[in-house]
Amino acid sequence: MPEMPPNPEVADTAPAEDILTPYDREHAVTYMRMLDADAESANWREVAEVVLGINPLRERDRARQAYETHLARAKWMSNRGYKLLLKHGWPVSN
């Protein structure tokens, strides 16, 4: 099984499709970190900077959008996406 990149580049918005994507595969650890931070009620600015690598002081709108969409995707993965993962496995990266 190929290794996941330790710190993959983060898009401005996470996928919103109701399917697993190669982006989801690459960002599985990011999603877990987002869920952990959310469970601890971490400040979104800190999460954007530490987990997503976006400075919210320099790029407030981008940081907020990335934070919100990646957290939403992480929650989707934990509620629905994992079922697709169990049924079909990870999508193949291109």
PDB file of N, CA, C and O in Angstrom:
ATOM      1  N   MET A   1       0.850  -1.177   0.000  1.00  0.00           N
ATOM      2  CA  MET A   1       0.000   0.000   0.000  1.00  0.00           C
ATOM      3  C   MET A   1       0.891   1.234   0.000  1.00  0.00           C
ATOM      4  O   MET A   1       1.786   1.338   0.839  1.00  0.00           O
ATOM      5  N   PRO A   2       0.668   2.186  -0.933  1.00  0.00           N
ATOM      6  CA  PRO A   2       1.491   3.382  -0.972  1.00  0.00           C
ATOM      7  C   PRO A   2       1.265   4.244   0.268  1.00  0.00           C
ATOM      8  O   PRO A   2       0.174   4.273   0.837  1.00  0.00           O
ATOM      9  N   GLU A   3       2.317   4.939   0.666  1.00  0.00           N
ATOM     10  CA  GLU A   3       2.209   5.816   1.829  1.00  0.00           C
ATOM     11  C   GLU A   3       1.484   7.094   1.461  1.00  0.00           C
ATOM     12  O   GLU A   3       1.554   7.555   0.322  1.00  0.00           O
ATOM     13  N   MET A   4       0.786   7.662   2.431  1.00  0.00           N
ATOM     14  CA  MET A   4       0.145   8.947   2.234  1.00  0.00           C
ATOM     15  C   MET A   4       1.178  10.035   2.454  1.00  0.00           C
ATOM     16  O   MET A   4       2.053   9.893   3.308  1.00  0.00           O
ATOM     17  N   PRO A   5       1.088  11.132   1.686  1.00  0.00           N
ATOM     18  CA  PRO A   5       2.031  12.219   1.919  1.00  0.00           C
ATOM     19  C   PRO A   5       1.832  12.781   3.323  1.00  0.00           C
ATOM     20  O   PRO A   5       0.695  12.900   3.779  1.00  0.00           O
ATOM     21  N   PRO A   6       2.930  13.134   4.027  1.00  0.00           N
ATOM     22  CA  PRO A   6       2.799  13.599   5.410  1.00  0.00           C
ATOM     23  C   PRO A   6       2.020  14.912   5.532  1.00  0.00           C
ATOM     24  O   PRO A   6       1.232  15.076   6.464  1.00  0.00           O
ATOM     25  N   ASN A   7       2.228  15.830   4.621  1.00  0.00           N
ATOM     26  CA  ASN A   7       1.532  17.112   4.640  1.00  0.00           C
ATOM     27  C   ASN A   7       1.102  17.474   3.229  1.00  0.00           C
ATOM     28  O   ASN A   7       1.723  18.322   2.588  1.00  0.00           O
ATOM     29  N   PRO A   8       0.045  16.838   2.740  1.00  0.00           N
ATOM     30  CA  PRO A   8      -0.374  17.127   1.369  1.00  0.00           C
ATOM     31  C   PRO A   8      -0.885  18.563   1.242  1.00  0.00           C
ATOM     32  O   PRO A   8      -1.407  19.142   2.195  1.00  0.00           O
ATOM     33  N   GLU A   9      -0.724  19.108   0.066  1.00  0.00           N
ATOM     34  CA  GLU A   9      -1.212  20.455  -0.222  1.00  0.00           C
ATOM     35  C   GLU A   9      -2.721  20.500  -0.001  1.00  0.00           C
ATOM     36  O   GLU A   9      -3.445  19.588  -0.400  1.00  0.00           O
ATOM     37  N   VAL A  10      -3.179  21.556   0.629  1.00  0.00           N
ATOM     38  CA  VAL A  10      -4.602  21.700   0.955  1.00  0.00           C
ATOM     39  C   VAL A  10      -5.258  22.632  -0.052  1.00  0.00           C
ATOM     40  O   VAL A  10      -4.773  23.735  -0.304  1.00  0.00           O
ATOM     41  N   ALA A  11      -6.359  22.179  -0.618  1.00  0.00           N
ATOM     42  CA  ALA A  11      -7.133  22.999  -1.552  1.00  0.00           C
ATOM     43  C   ALA A  11      -7.926  24.041  -0.773  1.00  0.00           C
ATOM     44  O   ALA A  11      -8.136  23.906   0.433  1.00  0.00           O
ATOM     45  N   ASP A  12      -8.357  25.068  -1.471  1.00  0.00           N
ATOM     46  CA  ASP A  12      -9.166  26.100  -0.824  1.00  0.00           C
ATOM     47  C   ASP A  12     -10.501  25.552  -0.338  1.00  0.00           C
ATOM     48  O   ASP A  12     -11.059  26.033   0.648  1.00  0.00           O
ATOM     49  N   THR A  13     -11.007  24.544  -1.038  1.00  0.00           N
ATOM     50  CA  THR A  13     -12.238  23.874  -0.615  1.00  0.00           C
ATOM     51  C   THR A  13     -12.046  22.368  -0.726  1.00  0.00           C
ATOM     52  O   THR A  13     -11.409  21.875  -1.656  1.00  0.00           O
ATOM     53  N   ALA A  14     -12.604  21.655   0.229  1.00  0.00           N
ATOM     54  CA  ALA A  14     -12.570  20.192   0.204  1.00  0.00           C
ATOM     55  C   ALA A  14     -13.651  19.691  -0.747  1.00  0.00           C
ATOM     56  O   ALA A  14     -14.595  20.422  -1.046  1.00  0.00           O
ATOM     57  N   PRO A  15     -13.528  18.457  -1.224  1.00  0.00           N
ATOM     58  CA  PRO A  15     -14.569  17.901  -2.096  1.00  0.00           C
ATOM     59  C   PRO A  15     -15.937  17.916  -1.408  1.00  0.00           C
ATOM     60  O   PRO A  15     -16.036  17.866  -0.182  1.00  0.00           O
ATOM     61  N   ALA A  16     -16.965  17.986  -2.216  1.00  0.00           N
ATOM     62  CA  ALA A  16     -18.324  17.964  -1.678  1.00  0.00           C
ATOM     63  C   ALA A  16     -19.155  16.855  -2.314  1.00  0.00           C
ATOM     64  O   ALA A  16     -20.332  16.693  -1.991  1.00  0.00           O
ATOM     65  N   GLU A  17     -18.537  16.088  -3.224  1.00  0.00           N
ATOM     66  CA  GLU A  17     -19.247  14.994  -3.879  1.00  0.00           C
ATOM     67  C   GLU A  17     -19.619  13.930  -2.857  1.00  0.00           C
ATOM     68  O   GLU A  17     -18.997  13.816  -1.801  1.00  0.00           O
ATOM     69  N   ASP A  18     -20.634  13.163  -3.188  1.00  0.00           N
ATOM     70  CA  ASP A  18     -21.081  12.079  -2.315  1.00  0.00           C
ATOM     71  C   ASP A  18     -20.382  10.773  -2.677  1.00  0.00           C
ATOM     72  O   ASP A  18     -20.964   9.691  -2.601  1.00  0.00           O
ATOM     73  N   ILE A  19     -19.117  10.906  -3.071  1.00  0.00           N
ATOM     74  CA  ILE A  19     -18.261   9.765  -3.409  1.00  0.00           C
ATOM     75  C   ILE A  19     -16.899  10.005  -2.773  1.00  0.00           C
ATOM     76  O   ILE A  19     -16.552  11.142  -2.453  1.00  0.00           O
ATOM     77  N   LEU A  20     -16.129   8.942  -2.589  1.00  0.00           N
ATOM     78  CA  LEU A  20     -14.755   9.095  -2.137  1.00  0.00           C
ATOM     79  C   LEU A  20     -13.909   9.556  -3.313  1.00  0.00           C
ATOM     80  O   LEU A  20     -14.113   9.105  -4.440  1.00  0.00           O
ATOM     81  N   THR A  21     -12.978  10.438  -3.064  1.00  0.00           N
ATOM     82  CA  THR A  21     -12.118  10.966  -4.121  1.00  0.00           C
ATOM     83  C   THR A  21     -10.650  10.686  -3.792  1.00  0.00           C
ATOM     84  O   THR A  21     -10.322  10.387  -2.644  1.00  0.00           O
ATOM     85  N   PRO A  22      -9.775  10.780  -4.780  1.00  0.00           N
ATOM     86  CA  PRO A  22      -8.347  10.684  -4.482  1.00  0.00           C
ATOM     87  C   PRO A  22      -7.906  11.743  -3.464  1.00  0.00           C
ATOM     88  O   PRO A  22      -7.013  11.492  -2.655  1.00  0.00           O
ATOM     89  N   TYR A  23      -8.528  12.921  -3.504  1.00  0.00           N
ATOM     90  CA  TYR A  23      -8.210  13.966  -2.521  1.00  0.00           C
ATOM     91  C   TYR A  23      -8.512  13.473  -1.108  1.00  0.00           C
ATOM     92  O   TYR A  23      -7.740  13.728  -0.184  1.00  0.00           O
ATOM     93  N   ASP A  24      -9.625  12.772  -0.939  1.00  0.00           N
ATOM     94  CA  ASP A  24      -9.968  12.220   0.377  1.00  0.00           C
ATOM     95  C   ASP A  24      -8.892  11.254   0.847  1.00  0.00           C
ATOM     96  O   ASP A  24      -8.509  11.273   2.017  1.00  0.00           O
ATOM     97  N   ARG A  25      -8.409  10.426  -0.039  1.00  0.00           N
ATOM     98  CA  ARG A  25      -7.359   9.471   0.310  1.00  0.00           C
ATOM     99  C   ARG A  25      -6.120  10.206   0.789  1.00  0.00           C
ATOM    100  O   ARG A  25      -5.538   9.860   1.817  1.00  0.00           O
ATOM    101  N   GLU A  26      -5.726  11.216   0.042  1.00  0.00           N
ATOM    102  CA  GLU A  26      -4.525  11.974   0.382  1.00  0.00           C
ATOM    103  C   GLU A  26      -4.679  12.748   1.687  1.00  0.00           C
ATOM    104  O   GLU A  26      -3.690  13.009   2.371  1.00  0.00           O
ATOM    105  N   HIS A  27      -5.902  13.115   2.034  1.00  0.00           N
ATOM    106  CA  HIS A  27      -6.132  13.983   3.187  1.00  0.00           C
ATOM    107  C   HIS A  27      -6.810  13.277   4.364  1.00  0.00           C
ATOM    108  O   HIS A  27      -7.364  13.936   5.244  1.00  0.00           O
ATOM    109  N   ALA A  28      -6.771  11.956   4.384  1.00  0.00           N
ATOM    110  CA  ALA A  28      -7.397  11.214   5.484  1.00  0.00           C
ATOM    111  C   ALA A  28      -6.842  11.653   6.839  1.00  0.00           C
ATOM    112  O   ALA A  28      -7.602  11.827   7.792  1.00  0.00           O
ATOM    113  N   VAL A  29      -5.542  11.829   6.930  1.00  0.00           N
ATOM    114  CA  VAL A  29      -4.941  12.260   8.196  1.00  0.00           C
ATOM    115  C   VAL A  29      -5.387  13.686   8.527  1.00  0.00           C
ATOM    116  O   VAL A  29      -5.650  14.000   9.689  1.00  0.00           O
ATOM    117  N   THR A  30      -5.471  14.534   7.530  1.00  0.00           N
ATOM    118  CA  THR A  30      -5.965  15.902   7.742  1.00  0.00           C
ATOM    119  C   THR A  30      -7.368  15.869   8.321  1.00  0.00           C
ATOM    120  O   THR A  30      -7.674  16.599   9.263  1.00  0.00           O
ATOM    121  N   TYR A  31      -8.220  15.025   7.759  1.00  0.00           N
ATOM    122  CA  TYR A  31      -9.592  14.917   8.256  1.00  0.00           C
ATOM    123  C   TYR A  31      -9.620  14.447   9.714  1.00  0.00           C
ATOM    124  O   TYR A  31     -10.392  14.962  10.523  1.00  0.00           O
ATOM    125  N   MET A  32      -8.783  13.479  10.038  1.00  0.00           N
ATOM    126  CA  MET A  32      -8.737  13.008  11.434  1.00  0.00           C
ATOM    127  C   MET A  32      -8.280  14.121  12.372  1.00  0.00           C
ATOM    128  O   MET A  32      -8.814  14.283  13.469  1.00  0.00           O
ATOM    129  N   ARG A  33      -7.297  14.876  11.932  1.00  0.00           N
ATOM    130  CA  ARG A  33      -6.816  15.994  12.755  1.00  0.00           C
ATOM    131  C   ARG A  33      -7.905  17.052  12.916  1.00  0.00           C
ATOM    132  O   ARG A  33      -8.041  17.647  13.985  1.00  0.00           O
ATOM    133  N   MET A  34      -8.680  17.288  11.855  1.00  0.00           N
ATOM    134  CA  MET A  34      -9.788  18.248  11.931  1.00  0.00           C
ATOM    135  C   MET A  34     -10.827  17.777  12.946  1.00  0.00           C
ATOM    136  O   MET A  34     -11.318  18.571  13.749  1.00  0.00           O
ATOM    137  N   LEU A  35     -11.160  16.494  12.912  1.00  0.00           N
ATOM    138  CA  LEU A  35     -12.143  15.957  13.857  1.00  0.00           C
ATOM    139  C   LEU A  35     -11.634  16.036  15.297  1.00  0.00           C
ATOM    140  O   LEU A  35     -12.393  16.373  16.206  1.00  0.00           O
ATOM    141  N   ASP A  36     -10.360  15.729  15.503  1.00  0.00           N
ATOM    142  CA  ASP A  36      -9.777  15.846  16.849  1.00  0.00           C
ATOM    143  C   ASP A  36      -9.852  17.280  17.350  1.00  0.00           C
ATOM    144  O   ASP A  36     -10.235  17.527  18.494  1.00  0.00           O
ATOM    145  N   ALA A  37      -9.485  18.221  16.493  1.00  0.00           N
ATOM    146  CA  ALA A  37      -9.511  19.633  16.881  1.00  0.00           C
ATOM    147  C   ALA A  37     -10.938  20.077  17.191  1.00  0.00           C
ATOM    148  O   ALA A  37     -11.169  20.817  18.147  1.00  0.00           O
ATOM    149  N   ASP A  38     -11.891  19.624  16.383  1.00  0.00           N
ATOM    150  CA  ASP A  38     -13.291  19.980  16.612  1.00  0.00           C
ATOM    151  C   ASP A  38     -13.786  19.415  17.940  1.00  0.00           C
ATOM    152  O   ASP A  38     -14.510  20.090  18.673  1.00  0.00           O
ATOM    153  N   ALA A  39     -13.401  18.190  18.246  1.00  0.00           N
ATOM    154  CA  ALA A  39     -13.808  17.557  19.510  1.00  0.00           C
ATOM    155  C   ALA A  39     -13.254  18.314  20.716  1.00  0.00           C
ATOM    156  O   ALA A  39     -13.851  18.308  21.792  1.00  0.00           O
ATOM    157  N   GLU A  40     -12.117  18.960  20.526  1.00  0.00           N
ATOM    158  CA  GLU A  40     -11.499  19.733  21.601  1.00  0.00           C
ATOM    159  C   GLU A  40     -11.913  21.205  21.578  1.00  0.00           C
ATOM    160  O   GLU A  40     -11.396  22.013  22.350  1.00  0.00           O
ATOM    161  N   SER A  41     -12.840  21.545  20.698  1.00  0.00           N
ATOM    162  CA  SER A  41     -13.319  22.928  20.532  1.00  0.00           C
ATOM    163  C   SER A  41     -12.172  23.908  20.262  1.00  0.00           C
ATOM    164  O   SER A  41     -12.151  25.023  20.783  1.00  0.00           O
ATOM    165  N   ALA A  42     -11.229  23.469  19.443  1.00  0.00           N
ATOM    166  CA  ALA A  42     -10.100  24.327  19.093  1.00  0.00           C
ATOM    167  C   ALA A  42     -10.574  25.510  18.258  1.00  0.00           C
ATOM    168  O   ALA A  42     -11.545  25.408  17.508  1.00  0.00           O
ATOM    169  N   ASN A  43      -9.888  26.616  18.399  1.00  0.00           N
ATOM    170  CA  ASN A  43     -10.192  27.821  17.640  1.00  0.00           C
ATOM    171  C   ASN A  43      -9.929  27.567  16.155  1.00  0.00           C
ATOM    172  O   ASN A  43      -8.893  27.004  15.800  1.00  0.00           O
ATOM    173  N   TRP A  44     -10.846  27.973  15.297  1.00  0.00           N
ATOM    174  CA  TRP A  44     -10.723  27.701  13.870  1.00  0.00           C
ATOM    175  C   TRP A  44      -9.454  28.292  13.282  1.00  0.00           C
ATOM    176  O   TRP A  44      -8.857  27.704  12.379  1.00  0.00           O
ATOM    177  N   ARG A  45      -9.030  29.461  13.787  1.00  0.00           N
ATOM    178  CA  ARG A  45      -7.818  30.096  13.259  1.00  0.00           C
ATOM    179  C   ARG A  45      -6.581  29.236  13.519  1.00  0.00           C
ATOM    180  O   ARG A  45      -5.712  29.093  12.659  1.00  0.00           O
ATOM    181  N   GLU A  46      -6.523  28.669  14.720  1.00  0.00           N
ATOM    182  CA  GLU A  46      -5.394  27.816  15.070  1.00  0.00           C
ATOM    183  C   GLU A  46      -5.402  26.549  14.214  1.00  0.00           C
ATOM    184  O   GLU A  46      -4.353  26.102  13.750  1.00  0.00           O
ATOM    185  N   VAL A  47      -6.578  25.980  14.009  1.00  0.00           N
ATOM    186  CA  VAL A  47      -6.692  24.770  13.196  1.00  0.00           C
ATOM    187  C   VAL A  47      -6.298  25.069  11.746  1.00  0.00           C
ATOM    188  O   VAL A  47      -5.585  24.286  11.118  1.00  0.00           O
ATOM    189  N   ALA A  48      -6.759  26.191  11.226  1.00  0.00           N
ATOM    190  CA  ALA A  48      -6.400  26.564   9.856  1.00  0.00           C
ATOM    191  C   ALA A  48      -4.891  26.671   9.696  1.00  0.00           C
ATOM    192  O   ALA A  48      -4.325  26.223   8.699  1.00  0.00           O
ATOM    193  N   GLU A  49      -4.252  27.267  10.685  1.00  0.00           N
ATOM    194  CA  GLU A  49      -2.801  27.451  10.582  1.00  0.00           C
ATOM    195  C   GLU A  49      -2.037  26.150  10.820  1.00  0.00           C
ATOM    196  O   GLU A  49      -1.148  25.799  10.045  1.00  0.00           O
ATOM    197  N   VAL A  50      -2.381  25.444  11.881  1.00  0.00           N
ATOM    198  CA  VAL A  50      -1.616  24.250  12.257  1.00  0.00           C
ATOM    199  C   VAL A  50      -1.937  23.050  11.365  1.00  0.00           C
ATOM    200  O   VAL A  50      -1.027  22.367  10.895  1.00  0.00           O
ATOM    201  N   VAL A  51      -3.202  22.796  11.133  1.00  0.00           N
ATOM    202  CA  VAL A  51      -3.604  21.596  10.386  1.00  0.00           C
ATOM    203  C   VAL A  51      -3.603  21.839   8.878  1.00  0.00           C
ATOM    204  O   VAL A  51      -3.135  20.999   8.111  1.00  0.00           O
ATOM    205  N   LEU A  52      -4.127  22.988   8.459  1.00  0.00           N
ATOM    206  CA  LEU A  52      -4.264  23.244   7.028  1.00  0.00           C
ATOM    207  C   LEU A  52      -3.096  24.030   6.434  1.00  0.00           C
ATOM    208  O   LEU A  52      -2.934  24.084   5.215  1.00  0.00           O
ATOM    209  N   GLY A  53      -2.292  24.632   7.293  1.00  0.00           N
ATOM    210  CA  GLY A  53      -1.138  25.383   6.805  1.00  0.00           C
ATOM    211  C   GLY A  53      -1.477  26.700   6.144  1.00  0.00           C
ATOM    212  O   GLY A  53      -0.743  27.168   5.273  1.00  0.00           O
ATOM    213  N   ILE A  54      -2.591  27.307   6.553  1.00  0.00           N
ATOM    214  CA  ILE A  54      -3.012  28.592   5.990  1.00  0.00           C
ATOM    215  C   ILE A  54      -3.014  29.624   7.105  1.00  0.00           C
ATOM    216  O   ILE A  54      -3.648  29.420   8.141  1.00  0.00           O
ATOM    217  N   ASN A  55      -2.321  30.714   6.903  1.00  0.00           N
ATOM    218  CA  ASN A  55      -2.240  31.771   7.907  1.00  0.00           C
ATOM    219  C   ASN A  55      -3.530  32.602   7.871  1.00  0.00           C
ATOM    220  O   ASN A  55      -3.778  33.306   6.891  1.00  0.00           O
ATOM    221  N   PRO A  56      -4.350  32.530   8.921  1.00  0.00           N
ATOM    222  CA  PRO A  56      -5.624  33.251   8.907  1.00  0.00           C
ATOM    223  C   PRO A  56      -5.464  34.765   9.050  1.00  0.00           C
ATOM    224  O   PRO A  56      -6.401  35.510   8.764  1.00  0.00           O
ATOM    225  N   LEU A  57      -4.313  35.222   9.479  1.00  0.00           N
ATOM    226  CA  LEU A  57      -4.087  36.665   9.555  1.00  0.00           C
ATOM    227  C   LEU A  57      -3.824  37.257   8.176  1.00  0.00           C
ATOM    228  O   LEU A  57      -4.205  38.394   7.898  1.00  0.00           O
ATOM    229  N   ARG A  58      -3.175  36.485   7.320  1.00  0.00           N
ATOM    230  CA  ARG A  58      -2.876  36.959   5.963  1.00  0.00           C
ATOM    231  C   ARG A  58      -3.967  36.613   4.966  1.00  0.00           C
ATOM    232  O   ARG A  58      -4.203  37.361   4.017  1.00  0.00           O
ATOM    233  N   GLU A  59      -4.638  35.476   5.174  1.00  0.00           N
ATOM    234  CA  GLU A  59      -5.647  34.995   4.216  1.00  0.00           C
ATOM    235  C   GLU A  59      -6.899  34.549   4.957  1.00  0.00           C
ATOM    236  O   GLU A  59      -7.257  33.371   4.940  1.00  0.00           O
ATOM    237  N   ARG A  60      -7.554  35.492   5.601  1.00  0.00           N
ATOM    238  CA  ARG A  60      -8.695  35.174   6.464  1.00  0.00           C
ATOM    239  C   ARG A  60      -9.798  34.417   5.727  1.00  0.00           C
ATOM    240  O   ARG A  60     -10.245  33.370   6.196  1.00  0.00           O
ATOM    241  N   ASP A  61     -10.235  34.927   4.596  1.00  0.00           N
ATOM    242  CA  ASP A  61     -11.346  34.299   3.871  1.00  0.00           C
ATOM    243  C   ASP A  61     -10.976  32.903   3.380  1.00  0.00           C
ATOM    244  O   ASP A  61     -11.763  31.965   3.512  1.00  0.00           O
ATOM    245  N   ARG A  62      -9.785  32.768   2.819  1.00  0.00           N
ATOM    246  CA  ARG A  62      -9.331  31.460   2.345  1.00  0.00           C
ATOM    247  C   ARG A  62      -9.207  30.480   3.507  1.00  0.00           C
ATOM    248  O   ARG A  62      -9.620  29.326   3.396  1.00  0.00           O
ATOM    249  N   ALA A  63      -8.641  30.937   4.614  1.00  0.00           N
ATOM    250  CA  ALA A  63      -8.467  30.073   5.783  1.00  0.00           C
ATOM    251  C   ALA A  63      -9.816  29.618   6.319  1.00  0.00           C
ATOM    252  O   ALA A  63      -9.989  28.445   6.652  1.00  0.00           O
ATOM    253  N   ARG A  64     -10.757  30.522   6.402  1.00  0.00           N
ATOM    254  CA  ARG A  64     -12.084  30.184   6.940  1.00  0.00           C
ATOM    255  C   ARG A  64     -12.802  29.196   6.027  1.00  0.00           C
ATOM    256  O   ARG A  64     -13.398  28.226   6.494  1.00  0.00           O
ATOM    257  N   GLN A  65     -12.740  29.451   4.716  1.00  0.00           N
ATOM    258  CA  GLN A  65     -13.391  28.563   3.757  1.00  0.00           C
ATOM    259  C   GLN A  65     -12.755  27.172   3.801  1.00  0.00           C
ATOM    260  O   GLN A  65     -13.468  26.168   3.823  1.00  0.00           O
ATOM    261  N   ALA A  66     -11.457  27.107   3.814  1.00  0.00           N
ATOM    262  CA  ALA A  66     -10.772  25.816   3.869  1.00  0.00           C
ATOM    263  C   ALA A  66     -11.115  25.089   5.163  1.00  0.00           C
ATOM    264  O   ALA A  66     -11.378  23.887   5.152  1.00  0.00           O
ATOM    265  N   TYR A  67     -11.112  25.812   6.272  1.00  0.00           N
ATOM    266  CA  TYR A  67     -11.453  25.209   7.563  1.00  0.00           C
ATOM    267  C   TYR A  67     -12.869  24.623   7.522  1.00  0.00           C
ATOM    268  O   TYR A  67     -13.072  23.459   7.868  1.00  0.00           O
ATOM    269  N   GLU A  68     -13.830  25.420   7.104  1.00  0.00           N
ATOM    270  CA  GLU A  68     -15.233  24.981   7.115  1.00  0.00           C
ATOM    271  C   GLU A  68     -15.467  23.796   6.178  1.00  0.00           C
ATOM    272  O   GLU A  68     -16.153  22.842   6.546  1.00  0.00           O
ATOM    273  N   THR A  69     -14.901  23.849   4.970  1.00  0.00           N
ATOM    274  CA  THR A  69     -15.165  22.765   4.023  1.00  0.00           C
ATOM    275  C   THR A  69     -14.417  21.490   4.397  1.00  0.00           C
ATOM    276  O   THR A  69     -14.933  20.392   4.189  1.00  0.00           O
ATOM    277  N   HIS A  70     -13.217  21.617   4.942  1.00  0.00           N
ATOM    278  CA  HIS A  70     -12.482  20.417   5.355  1.00  0.00           C
ATOM    279  C   HIS A  70     -13.105  19.780   6.598  1.00  0.00           C
ATOM    280  O   HIS A  70     -13.124  18.556   6.723  1.00  0.00           O
ATOM    281  N   LEU A  71     -13.609  20.599   7.510  1.00  0.00           N
ATOM    282  CA  LEU A  71     -14.297  20.039   8.671  1.00  0.00           C
ATOM    283  C   LEU A  71     -15.589  19.352   8.236  1.00  0.00           C
ATOM    284  O   LEU A  71     -15.912  18.269   8.724  1.00  0.00           O
ATOM    285  N   ALA A  72     -16.323  19.975   7.328  1.00  0.00           N
ATOM    286  CA  ALA A  72     -17.549  19.353   6.824  1.00  0.00           C
ATOM    287  C   ALA A  72     -17.231  18.025   6.137  1.00  0.00           C
ATOM    288  O   ALA A  72     -17.955  17.044   6.307  1.00  0.00           O
ATOM    289  N   ARG A  73     -16.148  17.999   5.363  1.00  0.00           N
ATOM    290  CA  ARG A  73     -15.778  16.761   4.679  1.00  0.00           C
ATOM    291  C   ARG A  73     -15.331  15.698   5.681  1.00  0.00           C
ATOM    292  O   ARG A  73     -15.637  14.517   5.519  1.00  0.00           O
ATOM    293  N   ALA A  74     -14.617  16.117   6.698  1.00  0.00           N
ATOM    294  CA  ALA A  74     -14.186  15.174   7.738  1.00  0.00           C
ATOM    295  C   ALA A  74     -15.402  14.556   8.424  1.00  0.00           C
ATOM    296  O   ALA A  74     -15.422  13.356   8.699  1.00  0.00           O
ATOM    297  N   LYS A  75     -16.404  15.369   8.697  1.00  0.00           N
ATOM    298  CA  LYS A  75     -17.626  14.855   9.324  1.00  0.00           C
ATOM    299  C   LYS A  75     -18.373  13.928   8.369  1.00  0.00           C
ATOM    300  O   LYS A  75     -18.919  12.910   8.795  1.00  0.00           O
ATOM    301  N   TRP A  76     -18.400  14.274   7.077  1.00  0.00           N
ATOM    302  CA  TRP A  76     -19.025  13.402   6.091  1.00  0.00           C
ATOM    303  C   TRP A  76     -18.304  12.059   6.054  1.00  0.00           C
ATOM    304  O   TRP A  76     -18.938  11.005   6.011  1.00  0.00           O
ATOM    305  N   MET A  77     -16.976  12.107   6.071  1.00  0.00           N
ATOM    306  CA  MET A  77     -16.187  10.866   6.053  1.00  0.00           C
ATOM    307  C   MET A  77     -16.505  10.006   7.269  1.00  0.00           C
ATOM    308  O   MET A  77     -16.594   8.783   7.160  1.00  0.00           O
ATOM    309  N   SER A  78     -16.677  10.637   8.424  1.00  0.00           N
ATOM    310  CA  SER A  78     -16.926   9.853   9.636  1.00  0.00           C
ATOM    311  C   SER A  78     -18.358   9.334   9.715  1.00  0.00           C
ATOM    312  O   SER A  78     -18.630   8.371  10.430  1.00  0.00           O
ATOM    313  N   ASN A  79     -19.268   9.964   8.988  1.00  0.00           N
ATOM    314  CA  ASN A  79     -20.668   9.540   9.021  1.00  0.00           C
ATOM    315  C   ASN A  79     -21.092   8.691   7.828  1.00  0.00           C
ATOM    316  O   ASN A  79     -21.892   7.767   7.977  1.00  0.00           O
ATOM    317  N   ARG A  80     -20.559   8.998   6.643  1.00  0.00           N
ATOM    318  CA  ARG A  80     -20.981   8.295   5.429  1.00  0.00           C
ATOM    319  C   ARG A  80     -19.834   7.733   4.624  1.00  0.00           C
ATOM    320  O   ARG A  80     -19.907   6.608   4.128  1.00  0.00           O
ATOM    321  N   GLY A  81     -18.772   8.511   4.491  1.00  0.00           N
ATOM    322  CA  GLY A  81     -17.678   8.126   3.615  1.00  0.00           C
ATOM    323  C   GLY A  81     -17.016   6.828   4.010  1.00  0.00           C
ATOM    324  O   GLY A  81     -16.575   6.064   3.152  1.00  0.00           O
ATOM    325  N   TYR A  82     -16.942   6.576   5.296  1.00  0.00           N
ATOM    326  CA  TYR A  82     -16.282   5.346   5.739  1.00  0.00           C
ATOM    327  C   TYR A  82     -17.027   4.106   5.233  1.00  0.00           C
ATOM    328  O   TYR A  82     -16.411   3.067   4.993  1.00  0.00           O
ATOM    329  N   LYS A  83     -18.353   4.213   5.072  1.00  0.00           N
ATOM    330  CA  LYS A  83     -19.118   3.075   4.557  1.00  0.00           C
ATOM    331  C   LYS A  83     -18.723   2.786   3.112  1.00  0.00           C
ATOM    332  O   LYS A  83     -18.601   1.629   2.709  1.00  0.00           O
ATOM    333  N   LEU A  84     -18.524   3.851   2.340  1.00  0.00           N
ATOM    334  CA  LEU A  84     -18.071   3.679   0.964  1.00  0.00           C
ATOM    335  C   LEU A  84     -16.663   3.111   0.938  1.00  0.00           C
ATOM    336  O   LEU A  84     -16.328   2.287   0.088  1.00  0.00           O
ATOM    337  N   LEU A  85     -15.854   3.555   1.866  1.00  0.00           N
ATOM    338  CA  LEU A  85     -14.488   3.056   1.972  1.00  0.00           C
ATOM    339  C   LEU A  85     -14.485   1.554   2.266  1.00  0.00           C
ATOM    340  O   LEU A  85     -13.736   0.798   1.647  1.00  0.00           O
ATOM    341  N   LEU A  86     -15.314   1.134   3.199  1.00  0.00           N
ATOM    342  CA  LEU A  86     -15.392  -0.288   3.537  1.00  0.00           C
ATOM    343  C   LEU A  86     -15.933  -1.122   2.371  1.00  0.00           C
ATOM    344  O   LEU A  86     -15.503  -2.255   2.157  1.00  0.00           O
ATOM    345  N   LYS A  87     -16.863  -0.558   1.636  1.00  0.00           N
ATOM    346  CA  LYS A  87     -17.486  -1.285   0.535  1.00  0.00           C
ATOM    347  C   LYS A  87     -16.592  -1.344  -0.700  1.00  0.00           C
ATOM    348  O   LYS A  87     -16.488  -2.385  -1.348  1.00  0.00           O
ATOM    349  N   HIS A  88     -15.939  -0.208  -1.029  1.00  0.00           N
ATOM    350  CA  HIS A  88     -15.211  -0.116  -2.289  1.00  0.00           C
ATOM    351  C   HIS A  88     -13.706   0.078  -2.155  1.00  0.00           C
ATOM    352  O   HIS A  88     -12.990  -0.011  -3.153  1.00  0.00           O
ATOM    353  N   GLY A  89     -13.214   0.337  -0.961  1.00  0.00           N
ATOM    354  CA  GLY A  89     -11.786   0.625  -0.785  1.00  0.00           C
ATOM    355  C   GLY A  89     -11.478   2.058  -1.161  1.00  0.00           C
ATOM    356  O   GLY A  89     -12.359   2.809  -1.579  1.00  0.00           O
ATOM    357  N   TRP A  90     -10.213   2.431  -1.008  1.00  0.00           N
ATOM    358  CA  TRP A  90      -9.776   3.793  -1.342  1.00  0.00           C
ATOM    359  C   TRP A  90      -9.809   3.990  -2.848  1.00  0.00           C
ATOM    360  O   TRP A  90      -9.541   3.057  -3.604  1.00  0.00           O
ATOM    361  N   PRO A  91     -10.136   5.204  -3.290  1.00  0.00           N
ATOM    362  CA  PRO A  91     -10.028   5.486  -4.719  1.00  0.00           C
ATOM    363  C   PRO A  91      -8.554   5.483  -5.116  1.00  0.00           C
ATOM    364  O   PRO A  91      -7.683   5.785  -4.300  1.00  0.00           O
ATOM    365  N   VAL A  92      -8.291   5.149  -6.334  1.00  0.00           N
ATOM    366  CA  VAL A  92      -6.919   5.102  -6.830  1.00  0.00           C
ATOM    367  C   VAL A  92      -6.479   6.509  -7.201  1.00  0.00           C
ATOM    368  O   VAL A  92      -7.203   7.235  -7.882  1.00  0.00           O
ATOM    369  N   SER A  93      -5.281   6.894  -6.748  1.00  0.00           N
ATOM    370  CA  SER A  93      -4.724   8.200  -7.119  1.00  0.00           C
ATOM    371  C   SER A  93      -4.289   8.165  -8.569  1.00  0.00           C
ATOM    372  O   SER A  93      -3.839   7.136  -9.074  1.00  0.00           O
ATOM    373  N   ASN A  94      -4.428   9.288  -9.223  1.00  0.00           N
ATOM    374  CA  ASN A  94      -3.994   9.388 -10.629  1.00  0.00           C
ATOM    375  C   ASN A  94      -2.532   9.689 -10.713  1.00  0.00           C
ATOM    376  O   ASN A  94      -1.989   9.809 -11.811  1.00  0.00           O
TER     377      ASN A  94
END
